[in-house]
Structure formats: structure tokens, C-alpha cells
Amino acid sequence: MGMFEFFQLLSVFFGTLLAAPLIVSKKAKKRIFGFYAVALGCFFAIIVQLYLGLYYFVFANIFWLLNSFYGIKKLSKQNRKEIRSF
């Protein structure tokens, strides 16, 4: 197994298998970890897609990467407001 097959497995593991159950969790901390897993999975997928010349798919993964960062930012702000309200 080569390096890029390993990156493909990592992108599927982090981007799908690990992220999906965490993102739908009721706890905000688990959702944040889910968004981090999506970002990491997208990063590995972008590496593989650039190597294979699949440039249109890179743009799709950048979209999901930006969405995961937006989700992390939104949940972090929400957590800060909840902490300050106590």
C-alpha cells in the first residue's frame, strides 16, 4: 500500500466514519470534534486529488473545509456565550 492509498483511507476514516456520528451528537464539544474530523478528512482528500489531477473535486473539498471551519467558529462562539451567561 502506497502513501496515497493511505491518505485515501485516512480521508474516508476522518471525513466519514469518524465525523458523521460526532456531528449529529447533541453535545457541542463532540460536534466541534466532528467538524475537525471533516476538516482533516478534506485535507487528506485534497492531497490525493491534487496528485491525481482531479482539480474540480478539490474545489468541492475546499467548500466542505470552509463549511467545517464555519461550524467550528459558530459552535465556539455559542460555547463562549453559554459560559459567560453563568
N, C-alpha and C positions, 0 to 999 in steps of 0.2 A: 504494500500500500504506500503510495507516494504522499508527498506533502499536501497536494491539492485535494486528494481524496479525503485526507484527514481534515482539512479545512471545510470540505463539504459536510462531513459528518458533524463537525463542531457547529456549523451554521444550522443544520437541522436540529441538533440537540438543544442548542441555546435558543434559537429562534422559534421553535415549535414545541418540542417536548417539554422543555422546562418553563417557557414563557406562558404558554396557554393556561395552565392551571393557576399560575400565580396572578395573572392579570385579572381573572374573574373572581379572585378572592375578595372577601368583604373587608379584610384588613388592609389599610392603606400602605403599611410597610411592605407587605407581600406584593401588592400591586407595583410599588416602586421597584422592587427586585425583579418583577416580571418585565417591566419596561427596560431595565438594564440588560436583562437577558435578550430581549428583542434587539436592542442596540448592538450587543455583542454578536448575535447571530447575523444581523445585517452586515456588520463589519467583515465577518468571515466570508459571507456570500459575495460581497463586493470584491474582495481579493480574488476569489475564484472566477467571478465573471469578468473582471478585467483581464485576467490571464487568458481566458478562453475567447475574449473578444466579443462578449455579449453586452455591448455598451448600453442598449436600451433597458436591459434588466438592472443595470447599475443605477439608472435614474429611478426605477421603481424602488430599489432598496434604499436609496437616499431619501425618498419620500417617507418610507417607514422608519428610517433612522431619525429623521426630523420629527415625526409624529411621536416616537418614543421619548425623545428629549422634551417635547412639549408636555407629554403626560407626566414625566418626572418633575418638570417645573411646576405644573399645576398642582400635583399632589404635595409637593414640598411646601408651596405657599399655603395650601389648605392645612397642612400639619402645623405650620408656624402659627396660623390664626387660632387653631384649637388650643395650642399650648399657651398662648398669650391670654386667652379668654378665661383660663382657670385662675 
